Amino acid sequence: MLVTINRFRTSAENAERLEASFRERSRKVDQYEGFLGLEVMRSFEPEPEFLLVTRWRDREYLKAYFQSEDFKATRAASAQQDAIFSMYEVVAQ
């Protein structure tokens, strides 16, 4: 299993709007084969940090998503928020 994490900070004023947008997201990624789930987390700090965590069955499924138009649109939005992207392989559970 692979896990991806997008990490970024936002102002307190934007945090509520972001939370609402994540709750009302299009869910397009949910339709991709190999997608196992998404979690959005928010820290308690005055200027909160958000973590978007996705889980994928394996590298091939994630690679197919990376090549999609849906990912390109998501990536463009992440770049506007100065998101830091990391990818991990789950080696034990």
Secondary structure, 3 states (H helix, E strand, C coil): CEEEEEEEECCHHHHHHHHHHHHCCCCCHHHCCCEEEEEEEECCCCCCEEEEEEEECCHHHHHHHHCCHHHHHHHHHHHHCCCEEEEEECCCC
